[in-house]
Amino acid sequence: MSELAKALGRNIREKRKKNGFSQDAFALAAGIDRSYIGRVERGEVNITVEKLYEIASVLQCEPASLLPAHTTL
């Protein structure tokens, strides 16, 4: 997958862990399949803007804060 998807996945994983969510608990709170969250965090899928907003809502952050800086690509 692209470096962008991988960097986004790393950011989501880091924020999820900082918020004290296991992958299972996070998936349940977000209403998203756990295996899909795993694929997102590994950068194996490109998520939609709608999913980004859903994830950010559960993580209680702005969606833009999950996006990687241009320099990390």
N, C-alpha and C positions, 0 to 999 in steps of 0.2 A: 504494500500500500504506500501511499505518498508520505513524505516526511511531515507534511501538514497534519494528516490524520494521526500519525504516531505522536506528534508533539501535543496535539489536542487531547489525545487519550492519556498521555502522561499527566497533563494538567488536571484532567478530570479525576484521575486516580489519586493524585496528590491532595486535591481539595476534599475528595471523599474521605480519605484517611484522616486528614486534619479535623474533619467534622465527626470523626469517630464511627463512621458507617462501615460495616462489613459489606462486601459486594452483595451478599444476599439481602441484607436489610435495606441497602440503598436501592436495589432493584425493586423490592417490594414497595418502598416509599414512593418511588418514581412511577410505578405501574409499568415497568419495562422488564422484559425477560432477562434473567440473570446472565444467561449465555450471551445475549446481545450486549449487555453492559461489559462483559469480559472482552468481547470482540472490539467494542469501542475503545476500551482502555488499552488494548494491544495495537490499536491503529489499523485494524483489519477491515473496517467499514467506514464509509463516509456518512456522517449523520446529517439529518435535515436540520434546518434552522429551528423548526418546531421542536425537535428532540433536544436541541441545545438549550432552548428556553425551558423545557420541562426539567432537564437535568439541573440547570442553574437555579430553578425555583426550589428544588429539593435541597440543593447545596446552599441556599440563601445567599446567592451572589449574583452579580450582573453577568449575563451571558458573555459579554466582551472580555471579562476577566479570565475566562477559560481559554480564550483564543491565544495561541502562541504569538510572541513578537515576531515580526518579519525576519529579524536577524537569526532566529533559530531554525529557519527553514533550509 
